[in-house]
């Protein structure tokens, strides 16, 4: 389990994550939702040891993130940030190989190569192994990054806004893939999403944040309520049932 206790982060005197205590990483898919500046990406940064908390602690299956060796953390948790900056002339194969670094330290074994092949196959990227990243569509590139994460072979997977800059078709494709990873491979996926309806469709649990705090944490039906969404987003949201599923409608 990923456990945050009193986790707090400040920048220039402004609190962006405010005394958050929560457990993440139960079975299935957990979605973090909320407006810009709610603290979602900061929470991810603390868990992935990308930033240090000003107060509180983060543990992953008992490992203290602040003190445990980076290699041990990377074997338990894979993090895909929204601002992935890599050399565009890397091939898909090159990128996915990076996922094995916590295990191989750059010297790939037969086990590493098997995990790389499995990840590439699972993401249906075999035909694109030799293609450079800047030759791929947005959806293909995002699948390549998720293959890298999958090759890391961790229990926990954190994805920070994986739908950014994708069209509707590719957003749907990526969310179906995330759901499959949880159901078929037993991954415990925590994903930051801006689209409430994707969160409601593909997640088992939704955590809503605002102003650095958690304001709601429940299953889909409890979160997809006009009063809850109004508190989160400070705007009117109408919720309708379509084909037995709650759908949020919001207007400018």
N, C-alpha and C positions, 0 to 999 in steps of 0.2 A: 504494500500500500504506500502511496505517496501522502505524507502527512505534513501539513504546514501548521505551525503553532505560533500564534501571535506575529505572523510575518508582516513586516512593515518596511516600506521603502519611501525615501524622501529625495527630492531633487530641489536644490536651492530653496530649502525651507518649505516646499510644497509637498504634502503627503500624497503619493500616488497609489500606494497600497497601505491600507489602514488596519493593522491588527487583525489580520485574516487567520482564522483557525479552521481548517477543513481537511478532510481526507478525500483523495482522488485515486482513480485507478481501479475502481471496481470492475466487474465483468462488463464487457460491451463497450459502448460509445458514450462518452460524456461530452456535451457541448457547453462551451462558455460563450454567453451572449452578453450584449450590453453596448451602450453608445461608445463613440470614440473617447479615449481618456478614462475609461472605466477602471483600468488596471489589469485587463486580461493579459496583455503581452508582458507586463511587468511580472505578473504571477508566474508566467512561463519562464521568464528569464531567471527568476529565483530558483525554480525547480531544476532548470538545466544548468545551473551554476554559471550562467552568462553574466549575471550581476549578483552582488552580495546584498543581503538584507541589512538594514540599519538596526533592526531588532527582530527577535524571534528566530525560529529555526525551521529547517526543511529536512525531512528524512525520507529515504526511499528503501522500503523493506528493512528498516533499522539502520541503514547507512546514513550518517550525518553528512549531508551534501557539502557542508563547509569544510569538513575535515577528511572525508574519505578520499582515497586516490582517484584521480580523474578516470583512470582506466576502469575501475570498479563501477563508477557511476555510469560510464558509457556502455558497460555490458548489461546494465539494468534498464537504461532509459535512452531512447532515441528522440531527438528534438529536431524538427524541421521548422526553421524560422521563415517568416514571410519575406525577409530581405536577403535571400540566398545570393551571395555574390561569389561566383566562381569563374574561372577562365572559360570564355565561350568556346574556345577551341578544344575543350575536353570532349571526348566521345562519351556516349551513354555507358559503354563498358568501363571507361576510366572513372566516371562519376560513381557508379555502383560499387566499384572496388573500394572507394573511400569508406564505405560503410563497414568494411571488415577491419579497418585500422585498429580499433580497440582490441581485436583478437590477434591480428597478425603483426602489428607494428610495422607494416609495409612489406613483410615477407610472406606472400600468400602461400598457404598450404593447400593440399587437396580438399580439405574440409572447407576452407575459405572459398575456393573456386566453385565448389558445389553449392554453397549458400548464395554466391553471386549468380550462378546459373538459375537457381530456384527463383530468386527475386526477379530477375529479368523475364523469366518465363511467366511468373505469376502476373506481372504487369503487362504481359503481351508485348514485349519490347524486343524480341529476338531479331526481328527484321531490321531493327534500328540500332543494333549494338555498335556498329562502326560509324554512325552518324554523329556529327558534332552538335553540341547543344544549340548553337545558334542557327542550325538548319532545321530545328524541330518547331512544330506548332506549340502554342502555349500549353495545350492539354497534354501533348506528348512530353514536353519538358517537365511538367509537374509530375507525370507518371514516372519519369526517370528519377526525380528527386525522391519520390516515395519508394521506388525500388532500392535506392541507396539506404534509406531508413530501414526497409524490410531486411536488407542484407545484414544489417547490424545485429539482427536476431535478438531483440530485447523483449521483455515482457510488456513494458510500457512504451507507448508511442505518443508524443506530443506534437500536434500539427498546428502551427500558428497561421490562421487565415489562408488555408490552402486553396481557396476558391478565388483569391484575388486575381483580377485581370483575365478571368476566364469567361467565355460565353455560357449561355444557359445549358447547352448540350454538354459541354465539358465539365461544368459544375456538377451536373447530375451524374456524369460518369465517375468523377472523383468521389462523390459521396457514396455511390454504390460500392466503389472499391473499398472505401474506409469501412463500410458496413460488413463487407465480405471478410476483410482482414480480421475484424473482431469475431465474426461468427465462425469462420472456417479455420483460422489460425490461432484463435484464442488470445489475440492481442488486446490489450487494455488501452483504448485510444481516448485521448483527451484532445478536443479540437476547438479552436477559437473560430467562431462563425459570426458574420454580420447578418446573414439571412435567417430570420426567425423560422421561416417555413422549412428550410432545409434542416435546421436543428430539430424541429418537431417531427419531421418525417423519418430521420435516420438515427436519432439518438435515443438512448435508454434513460438518460438523466440530463437535465438542463440546469446549469448554474447561471444565474443572472447577476451581473455586477453593475454597480454604479458608484462613481466617486470613490473608487478604491475599496469599496466594501461589497460583500455578498448580500443581496437583498432578497433572493429567492433561490431555493435549491430543491428540486422535486422532479417528478416525472412529467412527461409531456402535457397531460391533461390539466395538471395543476398549474403549470406555467402559462399555458395558452389560454389565459383569461384576460379580458380587457383591463381589469383593475390592476393586475400584476404587471402587464406590459406597459400600462400607463405610468406606473411607479418607476419602472426601469428606464423608459425612454422619454418620459415627460411629454408625451404626445398621445392623442387619441388613437387607439387601435381597435378596430372591429374584428371580432373572431367569428367566423362562420364554419359550419360543419359541411364539408364537401366529400362525398363518397366515404362517410364515416370517419373523416379525419379533420381535426381543427386546422383552419387556415387563417392566418392573420392578414387583414387588409388595412393598409394605412395610406393616408393621402396627405399631400402637401397642404 
